[in-house]
């Protein structure tokens, strides 16, 4: 049976993307919880690949907890930093 390096690479990329997205979701949820609980007034998550999409996804949930999400996009759609802060700040 022949090996398919291209197929393996695509599967590896897909798995890496899944792991990264899962990790970034956990980071955003944790930052929202930390700020909402008053443990920090602001948290900056740096170098997120999916930050803008996650900001849109979690904005309503964050707002219901008194928190806002402010993405700072990188040039050429290469990801972003995400500021998680209290709305009253």
Secondary structure by P-SEA (a helix, b strand, c coil): ccccaaaaaaaaaaaaaaaaaaaaaaaaaaaaaaaaaccccccccccccaaaaaaaacaaaaaaacbbbbbbccccccbbbbbbbbccc
